[in-house]
Amino acid sequence: MHTVLIADSGSTKTQWCLLNGTKKKKFSTQGISPYFLNDEGLAKILLSELLPKIGDVTIDEIHYYGTGCSNKANIDLIKYGLKKFYKKAKITVDHDLLGAAKALCGDEKGIACILGTGSNSCLYNGKKVVKNSPGLGFILGDEGSGTYLGKKVIQHYLYGTFDAELMDKFEEKYPQTTNEILDSVYKNPLPNRYLASFVPFLIENRGHYMVENIIEDSINDFFFNHIYKYRESWSMPINFVGSVAYGFKDVLAQMCHEFELKLGKVLKDPMDGLIKYHSK
């Protein structure tokens, strides 16, 4: 029986699905980012987290969509790592943006956007990405993402911009010193994940005008710097995938209404769409 393994990997979490005929087995591992991992680090994740969940199954095809997989060096790193354990499998490695576009649009044209730990967007022609607004990473870009939102939360706290109510709630939820926060951002590994970990604070305090301002300003920055760059945005649906998009889909709907854009699908993750796409 032909067995297909699909992966959708972000910086925080990697979702997998093993397709064996009509049977589906879903599971997850930690995020795999080629910017933060070398050969040894990737092999460790695959050996300790992936292989035990798959077991003694022969894999015929692997379709891997991952963050950072837009240049040859990163693609080769992932492909080489998977090939170590699945020597007979036919392996394709593509950017997570193409995976998002396939999951959101299928074979139709549209604008596909990711709003998760990081952010990205593209114009998709039903087969491939034909235009992509530059992704500058979490230091220079990632507008509207979890890292971008988390950065705003920390700024508001450390600058003392939050009112007394939010300052108290922040300190109760995150009992960290200023130095501990700064060390986590500037010295510790995976600062993007750390920054995105503050998004739940926004979710828990929806309705407070300062929280709403952070969310709206951050997503507005994404629209202005990315969606506005596609002239096709006014003639095609704008589709979103990712935990941030799903968590704040009411803000997305509001923004699309204000900018006279058509909101398409908003998915929490692309896996079901990718399963449908690769099951054809």
Secondary structure, DSSP 8 states (H G I E B T S, - for coil): --EEEEEEE-SSEEEEEEEETTEEEEEEEE---TTT--HHHHHHHIIIIIHHHH-S---SEEEEEETTTTSHHHHHHHHHHHHHH-TTSEEEEEEHHHHHHHHHHTTS-EEEEEESSSEEEEEE-SSSEEEE----HHHH--TTSHHHHHHHHHHHHHTT-S-HHHHHHHHHH----HHHHHHHHHTSS-HHHHHHTTHHHHHHTTTSHHHHHHHHHHHHHHHHHTGGG-GGGGTS-EEEESHHHHHTHHHHHHHHHHTT--EEEEES-SHHHHHHHHT-
